[in-house]
Every structure is written in structure tokens, then in C-alpha cells.
Amino acid sequence: MSRNDKVSSVTVFDNYFSYDDGTAEAALVAQERRQVAVRFTTGVADSLRAVQFHFPHASIDVSEQLFDLRVWVGSLDSEPVYEEFSVTPYYTDLFYDTLQGFSTYPLIDEKGQNKAIFLPAGTDFYIGWEQYTSCNGLQCIPVGFDKNSPAGTQALFQNPGTGWQPFPEYFPEGSLMIRAVVGDQTPGFTPVSTNEAELLTELDVFPNPTAGSLFFRLRQNDFPEYRYQLWSSTGQLLQQGELPPHLNLEQAPRGLYWLKVIHEASGRQLSKKVVLQ
């Protein structure tokens, strides 16, 4: 009879920082206007390229909720070095990942281009979010919490509006499922459907947020094959027509809008939020 006298483990060397083991046993929910952040520390100089969140598939669909994404370098008491406002919590699916997968948010600049944040060796940096839209209890955006990986317990911080502080001692041990993607290459966004994935490879929309000018770039420059619709945050159709290379929104009120782009021949659609500031 074989003896059960061996233990094996696997250590993954990849392009991201994380504390979790890839599986969520619970979730952490931040109420409106409460910030949560995770601390990471670099061993060598590197570049932050993207942020990954695990959003558990729960009984309540929060894909219509919005959050603000922030990155700090050095200290949470300093100004964020990166902010992205009104971000949508995309759910992964079996086509692109697994149900325990991560949604990827590449860092982008004001022109919609990839952005890298330099991280000196031996430096603390923090990734966090703030619930933006109004919510109540479990209707707020949940982020995966790995209860089997206690190493991340000391890296959790919160700001209820009165300043940053560690999570209280009675809070359960575990790791928040947020990952920092580093290196010399920027990954793509996590698509939400097959149709959107195809359009994401063909169409760029930038800058977003915008001060009034929204530009479109198509790989084949075939603008007459596409139509667009611009909707208010309350569901009112404001504009529609053939997709132009440039859309002027300078006279529109500041706020959140929804843009839908439709390829007429195939019916493929892409929906994006647009922030006018």
C-alpha cells in the first residue's frame, strides 16, 4: 500500500501581484462613498499596466452599478496617481475565462491610449475602488474575498470618509481578489460578449472621460457600415445616426452617457459609458 507521506505545492510566476489563490469563498462590499484599497510592494522596479478584479457571480446582478478605480504610489494619504471614473463591473464568463475569472482593466490616459505607471523597487503601491452609484447593502458591487489566503489580511485598508485605516482586528482573515498586472505589455479589456469582443478589436473610442470631443477610430475606416446611438443616464435617446469620426458633445450637460455602436450588416453591438466632464 502506498504511503501518504508527500506534500506538493505549485508556485506561479506570472505578470501580476496577488494574495489570493484564484477562488472566492466570500465577497467584500463597500457601501456608497466608502473606499477600499489593497497594498502591494515591489521587489524590483516595474511598471503597472492593468488592474484585475474578481466580481463573484451572485444572486444580484450589479453590472449596472459603477465604481471609481484608483491607484496610489507610496502612501494612501497622497493624491492618486491614476483615477478612472464611473467604471462598469464586467462579469467574466465561460467563453473568455472561468466563473472564477478576473475582469481586466488596462490603465489608459486621457486620449484613450495605454498608460504605464512606474513603480520603483521596494515601493508600496495601492489599488482600490470607491462605490460611485447609489446602492443599498448587497446591491453594492461585491469584490471576491479569498478566505483561504490569510496573507492579504494586513494589506487591506478602508476609508469611510474620515481617513485611511486598516480593517479592524475582528474582520475575517483573507485576501481581497484584486490583482496588479505589471511588465512591459498591456493586456486587453475583458469583453462581455462575443459580439462586443469582435467590435473591441475593430473600434477605439477616446478620450473617455472627455471635455466635449469624442473620437472614433475603425481599423478598416468603414464608418458608413456603423451607426451610433447616444443615451442619457436616465434612458433617453439623445442622438443617433451614421457613426462619424468625431462627435462634438461640448454643448451637452456634464455627466454620464451611454454610447451604443451597431454594425448594420452583422448586427454586432458595443455599449460603452461616456463621461463628459
Backbone bond lengths (Angstrom), bond angles and torsions (degrees), N, CA, C in turn:
res aa  C-N    CA-C-N  psi(-1)  N-CA   C-N-CA  omega(-1)  CA-C   N-CA-C  phi
1 M - - - 1.460 - - 1.528 108.95 -
2 S 1.351 116.93 134.07 1.460 120.64 -179.97 1.519 110.17 -69.02
3 R 1.331 115.43 142.68 1.456 120.13 178.53 1.528 109.64 -90.58
4 N 1.311 115.11 138.61 1.468 120.83 177.78 1.522 108.46 -89.12
5 D 1.349 116.49 72.17 1.458 120.34 -173.58 1.531 112.58 -122.99
6 K 1.348 117.56 23.96 1.454 120.41 -179.82 1.524 110.29 -129.53
7 V 1.311 114.90 143.89 1.457 122.19 176.12 1.518 107.33 -126.14
8 S 1.306 117.09 133.57 1.460 120.56 178.26 1.519 109.72 -126.83
9 S 1.320 116.81 153.16 1.461 122.42 176.68 1.517 108.34 -144.60
10 V 1.342 115.02 159.70 1.459 121.57 -179.60 1.521 108.67 -121.45
11 T 1.323 117.13 128.35 1.455 122.67 175.47 1.517 108.31 -109.91
12 V 1.318 116.75 123.05 1.455 121.74 -177.26 1.522 109.48 -96.54
13 F 1.332 116.63 125.38 1.461 121.85 172.87 1.527 106.93 -104.51
14 D 1.313 116.24 110.53 1.456 120.50 -174.62 1.523 109.48 -137.14
15 N 1.329 116.66 -165.98 1.464 121.36 -173.96 1.521 112.37 -98.92
16 Y 1.329 118.08 28.39 1.457 118.99 -179.19 1.532 111.11 -143.90
17 F 1.351 114.87 156.06 1.463 123.24 170.04 1.524 107.63 -94.45
18 S 1.325 117.13 138.87 1.461 120.30 173.64 1.517 109.36 -162.70
19 Y 1.326 115.30 159.90 1.463 122.07 174.00 1.523 111.43 -109.98
20 D 1.328 117.83 -15.21 1.461 121.23 -170.55 1.523 111.88 -89.84
21 D 1.338 115.95 168.25 1.464 121.46 178.43 1.522 112.60 -101.44
22 G 1.340 116.64 7.16 1.455 120.60 176.69 1.514 115.41 96.56
23 T 1.328 118.04 -1.79 1.463 121.11 -179.07 1.522 110.10 -129.47
24 A 1.326 115.55 131.96 1.465 120.91 -179.89 1.521 110.45 -96.43
25 E 1.336 115.72 125.40 1.470 120.31 172.18 1.521 111.67 -96.52
26 A 1.329 116.20 -12.49 1.465 121.15 -178.70 1.526 107.68 -155.69
27 A 1.322 115.99 -170.78 1.465 120.97 178.84 1.516 108.95 -145.69
28 L 1.333 115.22 151.97 1.453 121.27 175.86 1.518 108.14 -111.68
29 V 1.320 116.04 129.48 1.463 122.03 -178.59 1.523 108.76 -114.87
30 A 1.335 116.97 126.85 1.462 121.80 175.20 1.518 108.54 -101.11
31 Q 1.311 116.56 125.11 1.450 120.33 178.81 1.533 110.05 -70.03
32 E 1.324 114.81 167.95 1.458 120.87 -176.82 1.528 111.54 -53.64
33 R 1.348 114.62 133.04 1.465 124.23 177.17 1.527 113.67 68.31
34 R 1.308 118.49 14.82 1.461 122.30 173.01 1.525 108.15 -103.68
35 Q 1.326 116.91 131.85 1.458 121.43 179.98 1.532 110.58 -100.85
36 V 1.323 115.35 144.81 1.462 122.83 175.98 1.522 107.11 -131.25
37 A 1.340 117.13 140.86 1.463 120.65 -179.11 1.523 110.36 -143.40
38 V 1.343 115.10 154.56 1.459 123.37 176.93 1.524 108.25 -119.46
39 R 1.325 116.73 135.84 1.468 121.92 179.62 1.524 110.75 -95.23
40 F 1.323 115.67 135.47 1.463 122.81 171.83 1.529 107.84 -125.50
41 T 1.324 117.42 157.98 1.462 121.88 179.59 1.521 109.04 -132.08
42 T 1.321 116.55 130.03 1.459 120.68 -179.38 1.526 110.75 -82.24
43 G 1.333 116.66 141.48 1.459 121.65 172.99 1.515 111.29 -90.66
44 V 1.333 115.54 -33.72 1.460 122.63 177.44 1.524 107.43 -133.38
45 A 1.319 116.60 163.83 1.460 120.07 177.13 1.528 109.79 -61.93
46 D 1.328 116.39 139.72 1.454 120.19 -177.21 1.525 109.34 -153.94
47 S 1.334 116.79 -177.84 1.463 122.30 179.03 1.520 109.26 -130.98
48 L 1.322 116.65 126.08 1.459 121.66 176.28 1.520 108.64 -79.09
49 R 1.334 116.91 125.95 1.459 121.94 -175.58 1.528 113.67 -113.00
50 A 1.315 116.72 -30.74 1.467 119.78 -175.77 1.517 109.32 -158.95
51 V 1.309 115.66 165.07 1.462 123.37 177.02 1.520 108.04 -124.52
52 Q 1.327 116.39 139.81 1.456 121.32 178.07 1.522 110.45 -120.33
53 F 1.327 115.78 136.67 1.459 123.22 175.68 1.525 108.77 -120.74
54 H 1.328 115.76 144.35 1.457 119.59 168.03 1.520 108.03 -103.84
55 F 1.337 116.02 117.31 1.465 122.29 176.53 1.526 107.90 -104.80
56 P 1.319 118.05 110.43 1.467 120.37 -177.33 1.532 111.80 -62.95
57 H 1.311 116.33 145.41 1.462 121.73 174.36 1.528 107.32 -80.72
58 A 1.316 115.70 97.27 1.465 121.60 -176.42 1.526 109.80 -105.87
59 S 1.323 115.64 -177.95 1.467 120.50 -177.76 1.516 111.98 -72.01
60 I 1.345 117.22 -20.58 1.458 121.65 179.84 1.522 108.99 -107.52
61 D 1.338 117.28 126.12 1.455 122.75 179.00 1.538 108.25 -84.07
62 V 1.339 116.25 117.80 1.470 120.33 -178.23 1.527 111.01 -108.67
63 S 1.335 117.48 20.54 1.459 119.93 -176.56 1.525 112.77 -67.05
64 E 1.335 118.24 -13.68 1.460 121.27 176.18 1.530 111.76 -92.04
65 Q 1.321 116.72 -6.72 1.462 120.34 176.85 1.529 109.63 -78.22
66 L 1.338 116.43 162.55 1.464 121.63 -179.57 1.519 109.61 -131.47
67 F 1.339 116.24 149.03 1.455 120.52 174.85 1.525 109.70 -138.09
68 D 1.320 116.72 160.86 1.460 123.16 175.40 1.523 108.42 -101.45
69 L 1.318 116.57 130.65 1.461 123.19 -178.61 1.522 109.00 -100.87
70 R 1.352 117.52 134.08 1.460 120.96 -177.68 1.527 111.12 -138.14
71 V 1.348 114.73 150.45 1.460 122.58 176.20 1.525 107.90 -132.07
72 W 1.332 115.95 132.88 1.461 122.41 175.79 1.528 108.75 -119.74
73 V 1.317 116.93 146.25 1.456 121.84 174.89 1.521 108.51 -123.05
74 G 1.341 116.23 126.14 1.462 120.98 178.76 1.506 113.43 97.29
75 S 1.346 116.96 -59.61 1.461 120.66 -175.22 1.522 110.37 -153.18
76 L 1.327 116.21 144.42 1.454 120.61 175.11 1.522 112.01 -71.11
77 D 1.327 117.04 -18.58 1.464 120.55 179.68 1.521 111.92 -81.39
78 S 1.339 117.55 -7.09 1.458 120.80 175.91 1.527 109.82 -87.59
79 E 1.334 116.21 171.43 1.453 120.16 176.82 1.525 109.78 -71.43
80 P 1.329 118.57 143.36 1.470 119.60 176.93 1.534 110.83 -59.19
81 V 1.330 116.07 141.60 1.464 120.00 176.15 1.523 110.41 -86.37
82 Y 1.331 116.12 -11.60 1.465 120.08 178.21 1.519 108.73 -150.36
83 E 1.332 115.83 135.59 1.453 122.08 175.55 1.521 109.14 -139.58
84 E 1.308 116.34 136.63 1.456 122.33 171.88 1.519 106.95 -130.93
85 F 1.322 116.09 124.04 1.449 120.90 -171.29 1.531 112.08 -100.02
86 S 1.331 114.93 151.07 1.469 122.81 175.19 1.526 111.68 54.45
87 V 1.330 115.92 56.24 1.460 122.54 -179.00 1.527 109.40 -88.42
88 T 1.326 116.39 140.79 1.459 121.87 179.49 1.526 110.59 -91.58
89 P 1.336 119.00 134.17 1.468 121.20 176.38 1.524 111.90 -79.32
90 Y 1.319 117.56 91.32 1.460 121.51 179.51 1.524 110.71 -70.66
91 Y 1.322 115.60 137.34 1.461 121.28 174.12 1.526 109.32 -92.21
92 T 1.321 116.48 135.12 1.454 119.49 170.95 1.526 109.26 -75.87
93 D 1.338 115.87 164.54 1.456 119.49 178.00 1.522 109.74 -142.23
94 L 1.312 116.42 178.95 1.459 120.63 -174.72 1.519 113.27 -69.36
95 F 1.348 117.05 -20.03 1.458 119.03 -179.05 1.526 110.63 -75.20
96 Y 1.324 116.99 -40.94 1.456 120.42 -176.14 1.523 112.92 -97.43
97 D 1.302 117.88 -24.49 1.442 120.66 -173.50 1.519 106.88 -158.17
98 T 1.311 116.71 -152.02 1.457 120.50 173.00 1.522 107.90 -114.82
99 L 1.307 116.71 172.62 1.461 119.83 178.39 1.521 111.26 -66.81
100 Q 1.330 117.98 -13.31 1.460 121.59 174.23 1.533 110.02 -101.55
101 G 1.321 116.92 19.33 1.457 121.29 -174.88 1.523 113.45 -77.67
102 F 1.316 114.41 175.79 1.453 122.65 -178.22 1.522 110.50 -114.59
103 S 1.324 116.29 142.51 1.456 122.14 174.75 1.522 108.39 -93.29
104 T 1.332 116.68 130.69 1.453 122.42 -173.09 1.520 111.10 -102.93
105 Y 1.340 115.73 131.88 1.459 122.86 177.76 1.528 108.67 -122.78
106 P 1.340 118.14 98.06 1.468 119.36 176.92 1.528 110.46 -64.54
107 L 1.319 117.00 146.64 1.455 120.76 175.24 1.522 108.65 -75.66
108 I 1.334 116.83 132.64 1.453 121.68 -178.90 1.518 109.93 -130.43
109 D 1.352 116.07 151.94 1.459 119.94 178.58 1.520 109.91 -92.62
110 E 1.342 116.28 -173.82 1.460 121.06 -175.24 1.522 112.86 -66.95
111 K 1.342 117.86 -15.06 1.461 121.67 177.95 1.534 112.22 -97.23
112 G 1.326 116.50 4.43 1.446 120.29 -179.56 1.511 114.07 81.84
113 Q 1.339 117.86 11.27 1.454 121.95 179.84 1.528 110.39 -93.79
114 N 1.328 116.17 158.05 1.459 120.42 178.64 1.524 111.13 -59.89
115 K 1.318 115.91 142.95 1.455 122.11 -177.41 1.525 108.83 -129.02
116 A 1.325 116.91 141.78 1.464 122.11 176.85 1.519 109.12 -121.48
117 I 1.324 117.00 138.10 1.462 122.43 177.98 1.520 108.06 -109.82
118 F 1.332 116.66 119.81 1.459 120.67 -178.37 1.524 109.93 -71.71
119 L 1.330 115.80 134.99 1.455 122.96 179.88 1.529 108.34 -120.92
120 P 1.340 118.69 106.27 1.466 120.13 178.87 1.527 111.50 -63.96
121 A 1.315 116.26 157.07 1.464 121.12 178.66 1.521 110.58 -62.38
122 G 1.334 116.42 139.68 1.456 121.62 177.31 1.516 114.44 72.49
123 T 1.316 117.75 22.32 1.463 122.32 -176.07 1.526 111.24 -105.52
124 D 1.325 116.10 138.24 1.458 120.79 170.96 1.529 109.14 -79.71
125 F 1.314 116.89 137.77 1.455 120.60 169.38 1.525 107.90 -138.27
126 Y 1.307 115.26 156.86 1.460 121.41 -170.82 1.526 110.20 -130.40
127 I 1.305 115.52 140.74 1.464 122.07 174.48 1.522 107.54 -122.28
128 G 1.318 115.94 131.00 1.457 118.40 -177.87 1.512 112.69 -153.35
129 W 1.324 114.41 178.31 1.461 120.22 -179.98 1.520 109.84 -145.13
130 E 1.315 114.09 161.13 1.462 122.41 174.42 1.521 108.48 -131.68
131 Q 1.316 117.36 128.81 1.459 121.49 175.91 1.520 108.53 -62.34
132 Y 1.349 116.72 123.60 1.466 120.50 -175.49 1.520 112.20 -96.27
133 T 1.320 117.01 -51.44 1.451 119.94 -176.81 1.528 111.19 -78.40
134 S 1.328 115.67 155.67 1.455 120.74 179.13 1.524 109.90 -65.38
135 C 1.315 116.35 138.93 1.457 120.72 -179.05 1.520 108.96 -154.94
136 N 1.308 115.14 170.09 1.461 120.44 -178.40 1.522 108.87 -138.88
137 G 1.334 116.04 113.89 1.450 120.88 175.00 1.513 113.17 60.11
138 L 1.339 117.10 -123.69 1.455 122.57 -176.26 1.518 113.27 -71.47
139 Q 1.347 118.07 -5.67 1.456 120.32 175.10 1.528 111.50 -76.38
140 C 1.337 117.24 -12.89 1.460 120.88 176.61 1.529 109.32 -74.99
141 I 1.320 116.48 165.14 1.465 121.44 -174.41 1.527 110.23 -71.21
142 P 1.346 118.65 121.94 1.458 120.97 175.75 1.528 110.57 -90.93
143 V 1.320 116.66 143.35 1.464 122.79 174.24 1.524 106.88 -118.14
144 G 1.317 116.24 137.29 1.454 120.99 -175.55 1.520 113.68 -56.27
145 F 1.332 115.54 142.72 1.466 122.28 -179.79 1.523 108.20 -129.65
146 D 1.337 115.75 119.23 1.462 122.32 -176.90 1.527 109.07 -93.67
147 K 1.319 116.83 103.08 1.464 121.54 -176.85 1.522 112.78 -76.14
148 N 1.332 117.44 -12.43 1.462 120.76 -179.32 1.527 113.43 -93.03
149 S 1.338 117.55 4.50 1.467 121.72 179.73 1.532 109.30 -127.09
150 P 1.329 117.21 84.13 1.472 120.15 -174.93 1.520 114.44 -72.63
151 A 1.342 118.15 -7.02 1.465 120.27 -176.31 1.524 112.54 -60.68
152 G 1.328 117.42 -26.24 1.454 120.04 -177.69 1.514 114.95 -87.20
153 T 1.333 117.40 0.94 1.469 120.35 -176.31 1.525 112.06 -59.62
154 Q 1.342 116.60 -43.93 1.461 120.56 -176.60 1.525 112.93 -77.24
155 A 1.332 116.79 -3.76 1.465 120.29 -178.49 1.524 112.54 -99.81
156 L 1.346 117.49 5.03 1.459 121.96 -176.78 1.531 111.27 -93.99
157 F 1.341 116.27 133.77 1.461 122.07 178.59 1.525 109.12 -137.45
158 Q 1.335 114.40 153.24 1.458 119.69 178.80 1.523 109.87 -139.72
159 N 1.324 114.40 154.72 1.463 121.19 176.82 1.525 107.73 -135.91
160 P 1.330 117.38 100.84 1.469 120.30 -178.75 1.521 113.24 -80.08
161 G 1.351 116.07 6.16 1.458 120.64 -177.73 1.504 112.66 115.23
162 T 1.329 116.49 -4.72 1.472 121.17 -178.63 1.525 111.87 -115.94
163 G 1.334 117.61 9.60 1.461 120.79 -179.05 1.514 111.87 119.44
164 W 1.329 115.54 160.92 1.464 121.24 -177.83 1.519 112.01 -77.98
165 Q 1.319 115.92 142.02 1.457 121.40 179.58 1.530 109.23 -156.00
166 P 1.343 117.89 152.07 1.471 119.46 175.70 1.523 110.32 -64.97
167 F 1.312 115.94 160.04 1.463 119.49 173.85 1.533 108.96 -66.86
168 P 1.319 118.01 146.94 1.471 120.34 -177.47 1.524 112.51 -62.44
169 E 1.325 116.44 158.16 1.464 121.89 -176.31 1.525 112.56 -62.60
170 Y 1.332 117.01 -28.86 1.466 119.36 -178.65 1.531 112.54 -77.82
171 F 1.343 117.16 -7.95 1.461 119.63 179.24 1.530 108.85 -67.64
172 P 1.338 118.34 137.99 1.479 120.14 -176.69 1.525 112.15 -58.99
173 E 1.330 115.83 145.96 1.454 120.24 176.41 1.529 110.03 -70.15
174 G 1.324 115.07 148.62 1.457 119.48 179.01 1.510 111.20 156.96
175 S 1.315 115.42 -178.89 1.458 121.82 -176.71 1.525 110.25 -125.14
176 L 1.316 114.41 132.19 1.454 120.40 176.22 1.527 108.37 -74.43
177 M 1.323 116.88 136.17 1.461 120.68 -172.67 1.525 111.73 -89.06
178 I 1.336 113.76 68.68 1.458 123.79 172.44 1.518 106.84 -120.28
179 R 1.314 117.46 134.66 1.457 121.37 -178.01 1.526 110.59 -124.84
180 A 1.329 115.42 146.38 1.459 122.77 178.63 1.521 108.78 -106.64
181 V 1.324 117.10 114.13 1.461 121.88 -179.25 1.529 108.97 -89.73
182 V 1.328 116.65 124.56 1.459 121.92 -176.05 1.531 110.20 -123.96
183 G 1.337 115.41 178.92 1.455 120.21 177.16 1.507 111.89 119.87
184 D 1.332 115.90 -158.97 1.461 120.94 -177.76 1.523 113.16 -109.63
185 Q 1.339 117.46 9.37 1.454 121.40 178.04 1.526 110.00 -131.70
186 T 1.327 115.53 142.89 1.457 121.44 179.67 1.516 110.19 -101.49
187 P 1.338 118.42 123.66 1.476 120.07 177.65 1.513 110.98 -73.95
188 G 1.324 116.86 168.32 1.455 121.18 178.32 1.513 111.76 -87.37
189 F 1.348 115.50 167.97 1.453 121.25 174.24 1.525 110.12 -63.30
190 T 1.311 116.53 155.13 1.456 121.39 171.41 1.528 108.47 -79.69
191 P 1.340 119.04 115.15 1.462 119.86 178.64 1.518 110.55 -72.41
192 V 1.338 115.68 156.17 1.452 119.24 -179.95 1.520 114.04 -100.10
193 S 1.293 118.19 -15.99 1.454 120.87 177.32 1.520 108.68 -154.58
194 T 1.333 116.06 166.38 1.462 119.85 179.84 1.520 111.08 -61.49
195 N 1.335 117.62 -44.66 1.460 120.73 -179.96 1.525 111.21 -61.80
196 E 1.321 116.93 -44.67 1.454 119.52 -179.75 1.517 110.95 -65.53
197 A 1.335 116.76 -36.57 1.461 119.66 179.01 1.516 110.93 -60.77
198 E 1.343 117.04 -41.33 1.453 120.05 179.63 1.522 111.27 -66.60
199 L 1.340 117.59 -41.33 1.458 119.83 179.77 1.523 111.89 -69.25
200 L 1.336 116.89 -32.68 1.459 119.45 179.57 1.525 111.44 -62.90
201 T 1.329 118.14 -27.45 1.465 120.51 178.73 1.520 111.64 -80.35
202 E 1.334 117.84 -13.22 1.460 121.28 -175.96 1.524 113.24 -108.53
203 L 1.334 117.77 -25.30 1.458 121.59 -168.80 1.527 111.55 -124.74
204 D 1.333 115.92 132.77 1.465 122.35 171.63 1.520 108.20 -114.89
205 V 1.341 117.11 137.09 1.463 123.83 176.72 1.518 107.30 -123.86
206 F 1.331 117.61 121.32 1.473 120.45 -174.39 1.533 109.48 -158.08
207 P 1.352 118.94 159.78 1.473 125.79 -13.44 1.522 109.93 -79.71
208 N 1.312 116.27 159.93 1.454 120.93 -179.49 1.530 109.13 -151.90
209 P 1.348 118.48 109.20 1.456 130.07 10.34 1.534 112.56 -65.65
210 T 1.331 115.18 160.22 1.450 121.26 -179.01 1.524 110.16 -131.60
211 A 1.335 114.49 153.36 1.464 120.13 176.07 1.519 111.17 -89.73
212 G 1.336 117.96 -4.13 1.456 120.26 177.97 1.510 115.45 154.54
213 S 1.333 118.16 -21.86 1.456 121.95 -179.99 1.515 110.04 -107.68
214 L 1.338 115.83 125.04 1.459 121.75 179.05 1.530 108.05 -118.19
215 F 1.327 116.75 124.26 1.455 121.45 -176.25 1.533 110.22 -110.29
216 F 1.344 114.70 148.12 1.458 121.56 177.94 1.534 108.56 -122.60
217 R 1.321 115.51 136.91 1.459 120.57 177.04 1.522 108.35 -129.64
218 L 1.344 115.72 122.30 1.462 121.94 179.50 1.521 109.34 -109.21
219 R 1.325 115.95 138.59 1.462 119.77 -178.17 1.525 111.72 -59.90
220 Q 1.344 117.78 -38.75 1.467 121.59 -178.48 1.530 112.53 -98.82
221 N 1.325 117.11 0.55 1.470 122.22 179.24 1.537 111.96 57.70
222 D 1.339 117.47 30.07 1.463 122.38 -175.83 1.527 111.09 -97.96
223 F 1.328 116.79 60.14 1.462 122.17 -175.22 1.528 113.29 -59.02
224 P 1.360 121.04 -38.24 1.479 119.16 -178.62 1.522 113.94 -62.14
225 E 1.331 118.40 -14.20 1.465 120.97 -179.71 1.529 112.50 -85.39
226 Y 1.333 117.13 -3.43 1.465 121.13 -176.04 1.523 110.40 -122.00
227 R 1.319 114.81 148.72 1.462 122.38 171.08 1.526 108.85 -122.23
228 Y 1.322 115.13 160.14 1.461 119.33 178.72 1.519 109.96 -132.16
229 Q 1.315 115.13 155.65 1.462 123.37 171.56 1.526 107.79 -134.57
230 L 1.317 116.41 136.35 1.460 121.62 176.35 1.525 108.30 -116.01
231 W 1.326 115.77 122.42 1.455 122.34 -176.35 1.518 110.29 -115.71
232 S 1.326 116.13 146.78 1.463 120.43 172.82 1.519 109.56 -75.64
233 S 1.327 116.10 167.39 1.467 120.45 179.17 1.518 112.29 -66.72
234 T 1.340 116.97 -15.52 1.467 120.92 179.16 1.523 112.17 -97.98
235 G 1.359 117.44 6.24 1.449 120.36 175.27 1.506 115.52 92.10
236 Q 1.339 119.26 17.19 1.459 122.45 179.18 1.526 109.81 -94.83
237 L 1.342 117.10 128.86 1.458 121.91 177.53 1.529 108.62 -74.42
238 L 1.331 117.04 118.58 1.462 122.03 -174.91 1.521 112.65 -100.85
239 Q 1.325 117.47 -41.47 1.464 121.82 -178.54 1.523 108.86 -144.85
240 Q 1.332 116.25 155.08 1.455 120.95 171.67 1.516 108.74 -161.98
241 G 1.322 115.94 161.44 1.457 119.91 -179.99 1.514 110.56 153.50
242 E 1.340 115.45 -169.15 1.461 121.07 176.52 1.525 109.16 -66.15
243 L 1.321 117.09 138.80 1.460 121.60 -177.08 1.530 109.99 -65.56
244 P 1.344 117.77 122.07 1.456 120.49 179.02 1.534 110.38 -96.35
245 P 1.330 118.34 162.23 1.467 119.72 173.76 1.524 112.82 -65.90
246 H 1.355 116.32 -24.31 1.470 120.53 -175.97 1.516 109.04 -143.06
247 L 1.323 115.78 134.39 1.461 122.19 177.77 1.523 108.31 -119.82
248 N 1.337 116.16 124.18 1.462 121.54 -178.12 1.528 109.65 -95.21
249 L 1.341 116.62 115.55 1.473 122.04 -178.91 1.519 111.47 -115.75
250 E 1.326 117.05 17.91 1.467 120.13 -173.26 1.523 112.88 -62.39
251 Q 1.336 117.88 -27.56 1.464 120.45 -178.60 1.526 112.67 -89.80
252 A 1.313 117.70 -5.03 1.470 120.84 -178.85 1.525 110.57 -80.87
253 P 1.326 118.66 148.80 1.467 121.33 175.91 1.522 111.55 -61.81
254 R 1.322 116.02 146.15 1.461 120.37 177.98 1.524 110.48 -66.06
255 G 1.327 115.53 143.22 1.457 118.68 179.35 1.510 111.73 152.54
256 L 1.334 115.41 -160.48 1.462 123.04 -175.93 1.523 110.33 -102.45
257 Y 1.335 115.76 134.30 1.457 122.70 177.58 1.527 108.67 -130.23
258 W 1.329 114.98 162.51 1.462 120.97 175.59 1.518 108.88 -118.20
259 L 1.315 115.97 129.27 1.454 122.49 -179.83 1.528 108.94 -110.27
260 K 1.316 116.72 129.51 1.459 121.65 174.63 1.521 108.79 -118.20
261 V 1.337 116.30 128.13 1.463 122.76 177.39 1.523 107.83 -114.72
262 I 1.338 116.87 130.86 1.464 122.17 -173.86 1.531 109.04 -125.30
263 H 1.333 116.11 128.03 1.466 121.13 171.55 1.521 107.32 -87.57
264 E 1.340 116.83 113.65 1.463 120.48 -168.00 1.528 112.68 -64.54
265 A 1.302 118.39 -38.92 1.465 120.30 -174.90 1.525 112.25 -69.60
266 S 1.338 117.19 -41.59 1.464 121.10 -174.85 1.519 113.59 -98.27
267 G 1.348 116.29 -19.00 1.460 119.64 -176.31 1.507 114.26 80.83
268 R 1.337 117.52 1.94 1.469 120.43 178.48 1.523 109.72 -62.87
269 Q 1.327 116.09 141.25 1.458 121.30 -177.31 1.512 110.80 -131.66
270 L 1.330 114.77 149.51 1.451 121.67 175.34 1.513 108.18 -135.04
271 S 1.329 117.36 126.48 1.460 122.60 177.43 1.521 109.39 -111.33
272 K 1.320 116.04 132.37 1.458 121.74 178.92 1.515 109.43 -137.66
273 K 1.309 115.71 144.65 1.462 119.35 171.81 1.521 108.33 -84.06
274 V 1.322 116.23 144.10 1.456 122.80 178.02 1.524 107.51 -124.66
275 V 1.311 116.74 128.11 1.467 121.82 179.64 1.514 108.34 -105.85
276 L 1.330 116.81 118.28 1.466 123.10 177.93 1.520 107.38 -100.66
277 Q 1.344 115.77 117.47 1.476 118.74 -174.71 1.513 111.48 -127.48
